[in-house]
Amino acid sequence: MNIRPLADRVVLKRMEAEETTKGGIVLTSTAKEQPQVAEVLAVGPGTEEHKMEVEVGDKVIFAKYAGTEIKHEGEDYLIVSQKDILAVLK
């Protein structure tokens, strides 16, 4: 990863959206909802007020309208503040 987030920011890669519903209905790309689950790819150093609580490799749930979407070297990433991460999945 050649993106280094600053302060309490985190670089995320969204997990792939579901292709079918639980009932077996296949979804088109326009009907798929963007997942709010992502993998942590890079973590900033934190600040005196905000100690970093996530690590590279964690799977997290983040707020629906959080962060800034970027495209880097053909890949889509999301940069969020740590406060926009709601939970770590185990």
N, C-alpha and C positions, 0 to 999 in steps of 0.2 A: 504494500500500500504506500503510494507516494503522496498521499494527502495527509498533512499533519494538522489536526484541529488545534485551535488555540483555547486557552482558558478552560471552561467547563463544557466544551462542545464535544460531540461524539459523531463519528461518521458511521452511518448505517447502510446496509444493503437490504432492501425489502425482500421478504420471502415471496415465492411465486404464488399467484392467485389461484384459487380453486378452479378447476376446469369443469367440474360437475357439482350439482347440488347433492344433498344427502339422499334425496329421492331419485337420483340418477339422471336428472335433466342436464344435458350438456349446455354450457353457457358460451355465448359468443364473447369476443374480446370486449365489446362495448358494454355488455351486461355484467362483467366481472367487477366486483368491488375491490378497490385497492386494499391489500392486507395492512393491518396495523402491527404486524409482527415483523421483526427484522433481526439481522445478525450484526453485532458490533464489529466493525473492521478497524477502527482507530479511535483512540481516546486522548483527549487533551490532558495537560498536566494538572488541571484543577486550579483553584484559587485558595487563598487563605480562608475565605468564607465557605467555599464549596469543595469538600473532599470528594474525589471521584469514587463512585460506588459501583461502576460497571467496568468490565474488563473486555479485552479483545476476545472474540469468540462467544460471548454471551448472546443468548436469544432474548430479545426484549419486546415489550408491548409499549407503543408510544402513542401520544395524543393524536387524535384524528387530523388536525390541521397544523401539526407542529413542523417546524424546521424549514429548510430551504432545499429544494430539489436541484441537483446539479448533474451534468453529464460530463464525464471525464474519461478520455480514451475509449469512447464507445459504450461505456457502462453508466447506468443511472445510480446515483447515490443520494442520500438524504443526510444533511448536516443539521443536528438538533442540539439544543442546550440540554444538559443532563436533567434539568427540572421538567422537561417534556417527556421523559421516560417514566412510564407509570409502574412497570413491574419487570422483573427478570424471571424468565421461564426456566424451570428446573427439568 
